[in-house]
Amino acid sequence: MKRKASIGTIMAIILVVAVMIPAFVITTSSYIQTKNLLVSRNNISKKSAINILITAKQNLHANVEQELKNLAYLEVFKSKFNNKNINQTLKAVKVGNGDIKKITFADSKGDKSLLKKAWYKGGVENSGGIYWTAPYRNSAGDYIATASIAIHNNEGQSGVLAIDTSYTGIQNTAMGIKVGRTGSATLISRNGRVVANSNIGAKDGLQLGQNIDRTEIYKKIKNSKKLRGTVSIKGTNKINEIYFDKITADSSTWVFSRVGKNDLNKELGSLIFTAIWVIAITLIIVVLISLLASKMMGLLVNKFSGYFIKAGQGELTLISEKPSKKADWLDRIAHFILKPNEKGNEINRITALYNKMILSISELINQVKKETRVVAQKSNLLAELGDQTNKATEEVAQTITGIAEVTGVQAQETENSVTKLQKLSQITNGLSGNVEEMTKESKEAAELNNDNIKISQNVEQNWKNELVKMENLNQTVESLDANIQNVNKIIGVIDGISHQTNLLALNASIEAASVGEKGKGFAVVATEIRKLSEKTKDSTKEIERIIQKITNQSADMVSQTAASVAGGQKQTKLIEDAIDSSQEVFKKSGKLLEKIIEVEEYSKRIKKVQKEVLEKLEGVASSTEENAAGTEEVSANSEEVLATMTEFTRNIADLKEVSAVLEHGTEKFRTEK
């Protein structure tokens, strides 16, 4: 037997997918966040380890530097240097301080080999400050750095005091540092020697004294322009990035910290294992819930299907609110979900609507049963009425045939009258059209004439404005001519002044010549004044000539402007005459238009009367034709009615048979009362 498709399987798959996708997303997100937190923890651990080593180194240097300063202020270094006393004092100071390996004093009169030491040279060059050598390994295998300071006594002598300090304390501090699970913190010298390391003894750990100046780690740190930060080498990832700190730009030691590539494998593996277990348990629970939901969906569908099958077989049964007493717990749950309740969940409301539908159908079927009986009774009555109608229809058909013949003759006569009146109407319409065309053209002529008058008036006004402007121009030119005459007078005055100036300059030259050598300067000035006077006279004559030319031109312009004004006044008179003529034509056109409008009005009245007569005649003709057609149609209809009644009688018989079949069919339904 072929298995039927079920929505329960689809719902189960959707439920599993809907739960597993968020579970997978949450697990993945948790893994990523945890990994980032672990990486962040390791980075913090790296920085913390580096800070611890830097602090240990700085504390060591601070203690040694303070010790050097204290020694420099001892009395043995203030007076004349006595090497024996100095050595005794230094031995006493060294006792009890484990970090100090050796205290040495050297001057130019002492051991010459000491003068070649780096700490001596550095102390001398760094006079007034403390000099530190790079860490180096002594014969015992310990890493040592020497701090030195230059000393000057009251006698003018100079020397260098040096302290050898051990890095063993820093190594001990490093051994107590833990960076992640596999990490380490390393202190190296500037030239790449391992001075201290927290992971000595490990397989991949760096050893004390190991030279790493050729390794990629050292090269990356050395080439970095930053004092502190992170570097990556080949094969590293985000987990095992190397954090470094150069402390200062001139520091003799650097510090870096790192962890192994697999440092987080244990934590991340544990997280993945837990996530797999959680997903597996979640999947099992979801599958069980999906199977239960699928089973429950199958029960609900089967119950609904059972009620629909019964309804299809004619048994209209309501879904009850109480389950059967023999039902198991799954059936009871299914029935609880399925019970009718208009205020319940979606399925409860569907069930309630199903019950309403069954009640409505039951009521409809009961009503159909009642109406079927009524139809059977009415069919018998209609059969009797059909027989009586057949007889009456035959008598009506004979009477109508006689009326149709008389009406046909009357319709023909009316049709002829209508045709003649329509011809008269066409003639009247032609006359009316001609009158309307005349009216239209007369109006257009009047409008054009009116526009012509307005344009002429505008031309007249514009011409008058131009005349006013020309008169103003004439007055302006006359005023200009008068002003030019005044300029001529002024030029005459200037010419007189120039002539007088020339005479005065000539007299001054004569007086200067009579004075002799003392009057030479005055004579030169008088000569220059005479030259200027002559130039002024020449310029005045040139201006007078130009003004005379302008005077002649302005006089011509005055005469031409006066002539233009006179001609404009004549043109104005002609325009006024043209406007008067146009206005007279406009008045005549208005009177003609009034007469044409009267003719048009009479034509419209004739047309209206003619239309009324035509409409009445057409109405009579139409009525006559309708009567003729109606009588013929009634005659034909009476015959059709007769045939229809025969058919009606047969249909009544068929209706009786159908009502019997319908009554038999409705009896099959068992309905709710």
Summary of the structure (lengths in Angstrom):
residues: 673
radius of gyration: 67.7
end to end distance: 39.9
largest distance: 175.6
contacts: 1935
relative contact order: 0.07
helix: 73%
strand: 9%
